[in-house]
Amino acid sequence: MKRTFTVLLLIFILVFSGCEKKSAVERSADILSVLVFVTGVTAGSPTYELMAQGALEFAGNNKNVNVKIYEAGFNQAEWEQQLAEMVSGGEYDIVLGSNPSLPELCANIGRLFPNQKFIITDAHYAGNPQIRTYLYNQYEQSFFLGYLAGLITTSDMPHANSVKRIGFIAAQEYPLLTRQIVPGFIDGARFADPDIELDRRVIGSWADAAKAAELASAMMDSGVDVFTSIAGGAAYGMIKTAVERGAYIVSYNTNEYSLAEGLVAGCGIMEQKKLIMEILSDVMAGRMQYGISQSIGIMEGYLGFIADDPAYRANLPASIREKFEAFLDDLRSGRIEYTVPSL
């Protein structure tokens, strides 16, 4: 299907090339035009919200920067065609995105538009001179969130039970999830107690909150008392079940303490907004290098944990906070050794 689409698109470009918008050569060199290509919708996704915020704030501070936010929706089969249509006029200097599966689509499209540049965060792809990627060390974030989940499930907190079992709900399978995120979560939990088990389930959708609620309920029946998720808007179903039945939550990438009073025990933070603004600054200054992938994590200042929210202190006993914060300090300083599985 991909090859068929590429051939058809090439025919389209050859036929209608005379109707293109301003090319990169014809555009004013003083204007940086940016397409933020959201593979989904912005609302409800911390990764996309922070990407959009970073781009728009940078444009607000720089009058010679234009930003277009485009939401491609949840049908992954349509992303490549939509992106090709967006860049076919040659009006964007760079395309910004954040999705592990996006670089391959960009590589396909880049063969048709050799002057187009793509910068993708939360992804790994090297060797293509049109593409630059930044891979957050999500094993590392999973590792410390899993450790916190392990401390909770083995504790005497009100909703913790005697079963050493934690839960992970995902919207769909993809390499980064299966090879690094999930392994990091269980490895971190077993750093707290080697007997902890993981109940992992897949929704099959980024938007099906009802299915997530159903899965979470079944997981609680099996003994799960601490959840995490990578599920976009569908995660609200898991949160609803946790509130109704009493279970704890640890969250990736953003502050979610207010979503379930007393139950969100910890939130990781991914400095996506900071990274996007630094990327655009490098592009404007001519410092951006393509064809390479860079790994960034807690030691580089792009992953962290939100410990200054009052809910964090209110929701966790001091004994657990002390153990967890000592663990974070050791992780930041490199005193804890771990091996990131290859992608």
C-alpha positions as CSV (number, residue, x, y, z in Angstrom):
1,M,0.0,0.0,0.0
2,K,2.8,2.4,0.9
3,R,4.5,1.8,-2.5
4,T,1.2,2.3,-4.3
5,F,0.5,5.6,-2.5
6,T,4.0,6.9,-3.2
7,V,3.7,6.1,-6.9
8,L,0.3,7.8,-7.1
9,L,1.6,10.8,-5.2
10,L,4.6,11.2,-7.5
11,I,2.2,11.2,-10.5
12,F,0.1,13.9,-8.8
13,I,3.2,16.0,-8.1
14,L,4.5,15.7,-11.7
15,V,1.2,16.7,-13.1
16,F,0.5,19.6,-10.8
17,S,4.0,20.9,-10.0
18,G,3.2,24.1,-12.0
19,C,0.5,24.9,-9.4
20,E,2.7,24.8,-6.4
21,K,2.8,27.5,-3.8
22,K,5.9,29.5,-3.1
23,S,9.0,27.2,-3.0
24,A,11.6,27.3,-0.3
25,V,13.9,29.2,-2.7
26,E,11.2,31.9,-3.4
27,R,10.3,32.4,0.2
28,S,11.9,35.3,2.1
29,A,15.1,34.1,3.8
30,D,14.0,36.3,6.8
31,I,10.9,34.2,7.6
32,L,11.0,30.8,9.2
33,S,7.9,28.8,8.4
34,V,7.1,25.9,10.6
35,L,4.5,23.1,10.3
36,V,3.6,21.4,13.6
37,F,2.2,18.1,12.4
38,V,0.2,16.5,15.2
39,T,-0.4,12.7,14.7
40,G,-3.7,12.8,16.6
41,V,-5.3,15.8,18.2
42,T,-3.6,18.3,20.5
43,A,-6.1,18.4,23.3
44,G,-5.7,15.7,25.9
45,S,-2.2,14.7,24.8
46,P,0.6,16.2,27.0
47,T,3.2,15.5,24.3
48,Y,1.3,17.4,21.6
49,E,0.1,20.2,23.8
50,L,3.7,21.0,24.9
51,M,5.0,20.7,21.3
52,A,2.3,23.2,20.2
53,Q,2.9,25.5,23.1
54,G,6.6,25.6,22.5
55,A,6.2,26.4,18.8
56,L,3.6,29.1,19.4
57,E,5.5,30.7,22.2
58,F,8.6,30.8,20.1
59,A,6.7,32.4,17.3
60,G,5.2,34.9,19.7
61,N,8.7,35.9,20.8
62,N,10.0,36.0,17.2
63,K,8.0,38.0,14.7
64,N,9.8,36.4,11.7
65,V,8.5,33.0,12.6
66,N,5.2,31.6,11.3
67,V,3.7,28.4,12.8
68,K,0.9,26.3,11.5
69,I,-0.6,23.6,13.8
70,Y,-2.1,20.7,11.8
71,E,-4.0,17.9,13.5
72,A,-4.0,14.7,11.5
73,G,-6.5,12.7,13.6
74,F,-6.3,9.2,14.9
75,N,-6.4,7.2,11.6
76,Q,-2.7,6.4,11.2
77,A,-3.3,5.1,7.7
78,E,-4.1,8.6,6.6
79,W,-1.1,10.4,8.2
80,E,1.3,9.9,5.2
81,Q,-1.1,11.3,2.7
82,Q,-2.0,14.3,4.8
83,L,1.6,15.2,5.5
84,A,2.5,14.8,1.8
85,E,-0.4,17.2,0.9
86,M,0.7,19.7,3.5
87,V,4.3,19.9,2.3
88,S,3.6,19.6,-1.4
89,G,3.5,23.4,-1.9
90,G,7.0,23.9,-0.4
91,E,5.9,26.6,2.0
92,Y,7.4,25.1,5.2
93,D,11.0,25.3,6.1
94,I,10.7,22.5,8.6
95,V,8.1,20.0,9.8
96,L,7.9,19.4,13.6
97,G,6.4,16.2,14.9
98,S,6.5,13.9,17.9
99,N,5.7,10.3,17.3
100,P,8.0,7.2,17.1
101,S,6.3,6.1,13.9
102,L,6.6,9.5,12.1
103,P,10.2,9.4,10.9
104,E,9.5,6.5,8.5
105,L,6.6,8.4,7.0
106,C,8.9,11.5,6.6
107,A,11.5,9.4,4.9
108,N,8.9,8.2,2.3
109,I,7.7,11.8,1.7
110,G,11.3,13.2,1.7
111,R,12.1,11.1,-1.4
112,L,9.4,13.1,-3.2
113,F,10.4,16.5,-1.7
114,P,14.2,16.4,-1.3
115,N,14.4,20.0,0.1
116,Q,12.0,19.4,2.9
117,K,13.4,19.1,6.4
118,F,11.8,17.1,9.3
119,I,12.5,17.3,13.0
120,I,10.9,14.7,15.2
121,T,11.0,14.3,19.0
122,D,10.2,11.2,21.0
123,A,11.7,9.1,18.1
124,H,14.9,7.5,16.9
125,Y,15.9,7.6,13.2
126,A,19.5,8.3,12.0
127,G,21.2,8.5,8.6
128,N,18.7,10.5,6.6
129,P,20.0,14.0,5.7
130,Q,16.5,15.4,5.8
131,I,15.5,14.1,9.2
132,R,16.7,15.0,12.8
133,T,15.3,13.1,15.7
134,Y,15.5,13.4,19.5
135,L,14.7,10.3,21.6
136,Y,13.6,10.9,25.2
137,N,15.0,8.2,27.4
138,Q,11.6,6.8,28.2
139,Y,13.1,3.7,29.7
140,E,14.5,6.0,32.3
141,Q,11.2,7.8,33.0
142,S,9.5,4.4,33.2
143,F,12.2,3.2,35.5
144,F,11.6,5.8,38.2
145,L,7.8,5.8,37.8
146,G,7.9,2.0,38.1
147,Y,10.0,2.3,41.2
148,L,7.4,4.6,42.8
149,A,4.6,2.2,41.8
150,G,6.5,-0.6,43.4
151,L,6.9,1.4,46.7
152,I,3.1,2.0,46.7
153,T,1.9,-1.5,45.9
154,T,4.1,-2.9,48.7
155,S,3.0,-0.3,51.2
156,D,0.2,0.0,53.7
157,M,-1.4,3.0,52.0
158,P,-5.3,2.8,52.2
159,H,-5.9,1.5,48.6
160,A,-2.9,-0.8,48.5
161,N,-3.7,-4.5,48.8
162,S,-1.7,-7.6,49.6
163,V,-1.2,-8.5,45.9
164,K,2.1,-7.2,44.5
165,R,0.7,-6.3,41.1
166,I,0.8,-3.1,39.1
167,G,-1.0,-2.2,35.9
168,F,0.0,-0.7,32.5
169,I,-2.7,0.3,30.0
170,A,-1.5,1.2,26.5
171,A,-3.5,2.6,23.5
172,Q,-1.6,0.4,21.0
173,E,1.6,-1.5,20.5
174,Y,4.7,0.2,19.0
175,P,8.5,-0.6,19.3
176,L,9.4,2.1,21.8
177,L,6.5,1.0,24.1
178,T,7.2,-2.7,24.0
179,R,11.1,-2.5,24.0
180,Q,11.7,0.3,26.4
181,I,8.7,1.9,28.2
182,V,7.1,-1.2,29.5
183,P,10.3,-3.0,30.4
184,G,11.5,0.1,32.2
185,F,8.3,0.3,34.3
186,I,8.5,-3.3,35.5
187,D,12.3,-3.1,36.0
188,G,11.8,0.0,38.2
189,A,9.1,-1.7,40.2
190,R,11.2,-4.8,40.8
191,F,14.0,-2.5,42.0
192,A,11.6,-1.9,44.9
193,D,10.6,-5.5,45.3
194,P,11.6,-8.3,42.9
195,D,8.3,-10.2,43.4
196,I,6.1,-7.5,41.8
197,E,4.1,-8.6,38.8
198,L,2.9,-6.5,35.8
199,D,-0.6,-6.7,34.3
200,R,-0.3,-5.1,30.9
201,R,-3.3,-4.6,28.5
202,V,-3.8,-2.8,25.2
203,I,-7.0,-0.8,24.3
204,G,-6.5,-0.7,20.5
205,S,-7.4,3.0,20.4
206,W,-6.2,6.3,21.6
207,A,-9.7,7.5,22.2
208,D,-11.8,4.6,23.6
209,A,-12.2,5.7,27.3
210,A,-14.9,3.1,27.8
211,K,-12.6,0.3,26.8
212,A,-9.9,1.6,29.1
213,A,-12.4,1.7,32.0
214,E,-13.4,-1.9,31.3
215,L,-9.8,-3.0,31.2
216,A,-8.9,-1.2,34.4
217,S,-11.8,-2.7,36.3
218,A,-10.7,-6.2,35.2
219,M,-7.2,-5.5,36.2
220,M,-8.3,-4.3,39.7
221,D,-10.2,-7.6,40.0
222,S,-6.9,-9.4,39.5
223,G,-5.2,-7.4,42.2
224,V,-3.8,-4.3,40.5
225,D,-3.7,-1.3,42.9
226,V,-1.4,1.1,41.0
227,F,-1.9,2.1,37.4
228,T,0.0,3.9,34.7
229,S,-0.9,4.5,31.0
230,I,0.3,5.6,27.6
231,A,-3.2,6.0,26.1
232,G,-3.9,9.6,25.2
233,G,-7.6,10.6,25.8
234,A,-8.6,7.0,26.4
235,A,-6.7,7.2,29.8
236,Y,-9.6,9.1,31.3
237,G,-11.5,5.8,31.4
238,M,-8.8,4.3,33.5
239,I,-8.8,7.3,35.8
240,K,-12.6,7.1,36.2
241,T,-12.3,3.5,37.3
242,A,-9.4,4.3,39.7
243,V,-11.6,7.0,41.3
244,E,-14.7,4.9,41.6
245,R,-13.0,1.8,43.0
246,G,-9.9,3.2,44.7
247,A,-6.5,2.7,43.1
248,Y,-3.4,4.8,42.7
249,I,-2.0,6.4,39.5
250,V,1.5,7.4,38.3
251,S,1.6,9.5,35.2
252,Y,4.0,10.2,32.3
253,N,5.1,13.5,30.9
254,T,2.9,16.2,32.6
255,N,1.2,17.3,35.8
256,E,-2.0,15.3,36.3
257,Y,-2.3,15.5,40.1
258,S,-5.6,17.3,39.8
259,L,-7.3,14.6,37.7
260,A,-8.0,12.3,40.6
261,E,-7.9,13.9,44.1
262,G,-5.8,11.9,46.5
263,L,-5.0,9.1,44.0
264,V,-2.3,10.5,41.6
265,A,0.8,9.6,43.5
266,G,3.4,11.0,41.1
267,C,3.9,12.6,37.7
268,G,6.9,12.5,35.5
269,I,7.6,15.5,33.3
270,M,9.0,15.6,29.7
271,E,10.5,19.0,28.9
272,Q,9.0,18.9,25.4
273,K,8.2,22.6,25.3
274,K,11.7,23.5,26.3
275,L,13.2,21.2,23.7
276,I,10.9,22.6,20.9
277,M,11.9,26.1,21.7
278,E,15.6,25.1,21.6
279,I,15.2,23.3,18.3
280,L,13.6,26.4,16.7
281,S,16.4,28.6,18.1
282,D,19.0,26.3,16.6
283,V,17.2,26.2,13.2
284,M,17.1,30.0,13.1
285,A,20.7,30.3,14.0
286,G,21.7,27.7,11.4
287,R,23.0,25.3,14.0
288,M,20.6,22.4,13.3
289,Q,22.3,19.2,12.1
290,Y,20.3,16.6,10.2
291,G,20.8,12.9,9.7
292,I,21.5,12.2,13.4
293,S,19.5,11.1,16.5
294,Q,20.1,12.3,20.0
295,S,19.1,10.6,23.2
296,I,18.1,12.9,26.1
297,G,17.0,12.1,29.6
298,I,17.1,13.0,33.3
299,M,20.8,13.8,33.4
300,E,20.5,16.2,30.4
301,G,17.5,18.0,32.0
302,Y,14.8,16.9,29.6
303,L,13.1,14.3,31.9
304,G,12.1,14.9,35.5
305,F,9.5,14.5,38.2
306,I,7.0,17.0,39.6
307,A,7.7,17.1,43.3
308,D,6.7,20.7,44.0
309,D,3.0,20.2,43.6
310,P,1.2,20.1,47.1
311,A,-0.7,17.1,46.0
312,Y,2.5,15.0,45.8
313,R,3.2,15.6,49.5
314,A,-0.4,15.2,50.4
315,N,-0.9,11.9,48.6
316,L,2.2,10.0,49.6
317,P,3.5,9.2,53.1
318,A,6.8,10.8,54.0
319,S,8.5,7.4,54.2
320,I,7.7,6.6,50.6
321,R,8.7,10.2,49.4
322,E,12.1,9.9,51.2
323,K,12.9,6.6,49.5
324,F,11.7,7.8,46.1
325,E,13.5,11.1,46.2
326,A,16.8,9.4,47.3
327,F,16.3,7.0,44.3
328,L,15.8,10.0,42.0
329,D,19.0,11.7,43.3
330,D,20.9,8.5,42.7
331,L,19.5,8.2,39.2
332,R,20.4,11.9,38.3
333,S,23.9,11.4,39.6
334,G,24.5,8.2,37.8
335,R,24.8,6.0,40.9
336,I,22.2,3.6,39.7
337,E,23.3,1.4,36.8
338,Y,20.9,0.2,34.2
339,T,20.9,-0.9,30.6
340,V,18.5,0.6,28.1
341,P,17.2,-2.1,25.8
342,S,17.9,-1.5,22.1
343,L,15.1,-0.4,19.8
